[in-house]
Amino acid sequence: MIAFVAAGALIVALALALLFRPFYWKSTGTEVSRRQLNAVIYRDQMTRLERDRDEKMIAQDDYEQARAELQHRLLEEASVADSQVTLHAPRKTMLFVGLALPGLAIAIYLMIGNPSTIGASGPQHQVSTSELNTMIEGLARKLEKEPENFKGWAMLARSYKAIGRNAEAEQAFARAGTVLDSDAQLLADYADVMATNARGNLAGKPTELIEKALKVEPNNGMALWLYGTAAFQRGDFEVAARTWENLVQQLTPGSEDEQMLSNAIKDAYAKLGKSAPTLASRPAAPAAGSKAGAKTAAASAQASVSGVIEIDPALKARALPTDIVMVIARLPGTRMPIAVLRAPATQLPLQFTLDDSLAMNPQALISNAAEVEVEVRISKTGMAMPEPGDLLSAAQTVKVGASGLKMRVDRVRP
């Protein structure tokens, strides 16, 4: 606190010193010719008048008239006898400002400041949804006046995508211009938004964007996921399998997301009438008792979504003991899961917790999200791709940290 006050006093002193610098050594009055003062004033006015004319701020006729008036006034002043003007340092004004400025600063700080927060490292203010929407709308209005601010449009597109406003996100991405060309993640996000707006269809421009993203960053996780999905959709199962094999190497060994993607790879090979090869073994994930495991567990406990899954009695007979229950969390408006939990259908009704230990990508953790969209799918095969006959719940958007969520499986995928 003492250091803060000292720093504030020093800043005020420097401000006053700079403000009063012209008067420091003027202890006595200085006499100046009134005619000289008028000449300086008229010269300045003439310079500004010529600048306004050169910048087309006034017409030539107006310039000539104003110039004639200035010359006439200057001639009138020259015909009057000269006199001496004594300039004094404004001591009373300097004294008033010197006392009022620090006093006003202290008064304002006491009204709106909070000394106790200096150097504090308490919890940061959490931006509410309404505040976030207000900021995004403000950015959108600003960018309408700056159509060539491509980085701004890219930021706006990501912001719209994060809150699930995919139609606006696609329009903003379209205005991001060349800033997309060197950013693989932006290209992948753009493709994901376009596919979402097209009900999951990645054909056409989304695939072009994904291919461009992989040229920029061949190992981008979202781009690999989408590229494999696009290949699967068009029936190119061999390309889908190879792409997902590249992606699975980036995932945490033994994690649920690795298992889900491995099942997708098996599904792609099954479509080819082949058996999926065994992937090269990799180091196991940190044990739960290790320091890294304990750190992950602590982070997950602080940022998770939990609840219970129930199945509608009318569909209970359709859920076989061999079926797989998949609890999936996504960022609102996206298709790439950020956390997936798998469990046998025999455990229904199922208590679940989604946290960072179930992350699909170490760089996209549920603890970094404000909200997630949660849905449940009961699959006959456990494949990553939804299939006809899967049992589904309605998706729910909840804040990270929510507990007691009730998910009801009550529909069948056609």
C-alpha positions, 0 to 999 in steps of 0.5 A, spaced: 500 500 500 505 504 501 509 503 495 502 504 491 501 511 494 508 513 493 508 511 486 501 515 485 504 521 489 510 521 484 506 521 478 502 527 480 508 530 481 511 529 474 504 531 471 505 538 475 512 539 473 511 538 466 504 542 466 508 548 470 515 547 466 514 554 462 513 558 468 519 555 473 524 561 471 519 566 470 519 570 477 518 577 474 513 579 468 516 579 461 514 585 457 512 583 450 510 588 444 502 588 443 503 589 435 508 583 435 503 578 439 498 580 434 502 579 428 504 572 431 496 570 431 494 573 424 500 569 422 497 562 425 490 564 422 493 565 415 497 558 416 490 554 418 486 558 413 491 555 407 491 548 410 484 548 410 484 550 403 489 545 401 485 540 404 479 542 400 475 544 407 473 550 404 472 553 397 477 558 393 472 563 394 471 563 401 478 562 402 479 569 398 474 572 402 477 570 409 484 572 407 482 579 405 478 580 412 485 577 415 489 582 411 484 588 413 484 587 420 492 586 420 492 593 417 488 596 422 492 593 428 498 596 424 495 603 424 494 603 432 500 605 436 504 600 439 504 598 446 507 593 451 504 588 454 506 585 461 506 577 461 506 574 468 506 567 471 499 565 473 501 563 480 494 563 483 492 558 477 498 554 478 497 554 486 489 552 485 491 546 480 497 544 484 492 543 490 486 541 486 489 535 482 491 531 487 485 532 491 481 530 486 485 524 484 484 522 491 477 523 492 475 519 486 479 513 488 476 513 495 469 513 491 471 508 486 477 504 488 479 499 493 486 499 496 485 492 499 485 489 492 492 491 490 496 485 488 490 480 490 490 474 486 483 472 488 478 469 483 477 472 476 470 475 474 466 470 470 463 473 464 455 472 464 452 470 458 448 476 457 455 480 458 458 476 453 453 477 448 453 484 449 461 484 448 460 480 441 454 485 439 459 491 440 464 487 436 460 486 430 457 493 430 465 496 430 467 491 425 461 493 420 465 500 420 472 496 419 470 491 413 478 490 412 479 488 419 480 481 418 483 479 424 477 482 428 472 478 423 475 472 425 475 473 432 467 475 431 466 468 428 470 464 433 465 468 438 459 466 435 461 459 434 463 459 442 455 461 443 452 456 438 450 462 433 453 458 427 449 462 422 452 468 424 459 465 425 459 462 418 457 469 415 463 472 419 468 467 417 466 469 410 469 476 411 475 474 415 479 474 408 486 472 408 487 471 415 484 464 414 489 462 409 495 461 415 491 459 421 489 451 420 485 452 426 480 457 423 480 453 417 477 447 421 473 451 425 470 454 419 469 448 416 465 445 422 461 451 422 459 450 415 458 442 416 453 444 422 449 449 418 448 443 413 446 438 418 453 435 418 454 434 411 462 436 410 461 435 402 463 441 398 467 447 401 467 444 408 472 439 405 476 444 401 477 448 407 479 442 411 484 440 406 487 447 406 488 446 414 491 440 413 496 443 408 498 449 413 498 444 419 498 436 418 497 434 425 491 439 427 486 435 431 480 438 429 482 438 421 484 430 422 477 428 425 473 432 420 477 430 414 476 422 416 469 424 417 468 427 410 471 421 407 467 416 411 461 420 409 463 419 402 464 412 402 472 413 402 473 408 408 480 407 407 482 414 407 477 415 413 481 409 417 488 412 415 486 419 417 483 417 424 489 413 425 494 419 425 489 422 430 489 417 435 496 417 436 495 424 439 490 422 444 492 420 451 493 412 451 488 408 454 483 414 454 475 413 453 476 418 447 482 413 444 477 407 445 472 411 441 476 413 435 479 406 435 472 403 434 471 408 429 477 406 425 475 399 426 468 401 423 471 404 417 475 397 416 469 393 417 466 397 411 472 395 407 471 388 409 478 388 413 480 387 420 483 393 423 491 393 424 493 393 431 496 400 433 503 401 435 504 401 443 505 407 446 507 409 453 501 409 458 497 415 461 500 417 468 497 413 474 492 415 478 497 415 484 502 419 481 503 427 481 501 428 474 495 423 475 493 427 482 493 434 479 489 432 473 484 429 478 484 435 482 483 439 476 477 435 474 474 435 480 473 443 480 471 443 473 466 437 471 459 436 469 455 430 472 448 427 473 444 421 472 442 417 465 435 414 465 432 410 459 424 411 457 420 405 459 418 404 452 425 403 450 428 399 455 427 393 451 431 396 446 437 397 450 441 390 450 446 388 455 451 388 449 450 396 447 454 401 449 452 408 453 456 414 450 455 420 454 458 426 450 460 433 451 461 438 446 462 446 446 455 449 444 455 449 436 460 444 434 461 437 432 467 435 435 466 432 442 471 434 448 469 429 453 466 422 452 464 417 457 463 410 455 459 404 459 455 398 458 448 399 458 447 394 463 449 399 468 443 403 467 440 408 470 447 410 470 451 416 474 456 419 470 461 425 471 465 428 465 471 431 466 478 433 463 480 425 464 475 424 458 478 429 454 478 428 446 484 433 446 489 435 451 488 442 448 481 442 448 479 441 456 472 441 459 475 445 464 477 451 459 469 451 457 464 456 460 458 451 457 458 445 454 452 441 450 451 434 453 447 428 450 447 421 451 447 415 445 446 408 446 449 404 440 449 397 438 456 397 436 460 403 440 462 406 433 463 414 433 459 415 428 451 415 429 447 410 426 440 408 425 437 405 431 441 408 436 437 411 442 438 418 443 437 423 449 435 431 448 441 435 448 442 439 454 447 446 454 449 447 461 455 450 465 461 447 467 461 445 474 453 443 474 451 437 477 445 433 478 443 433 471 438 428 469 439 425 462 433 421 459 434 417 453 427 417 449 428 417 442 430 413 436 435 415 431 431 414 424 
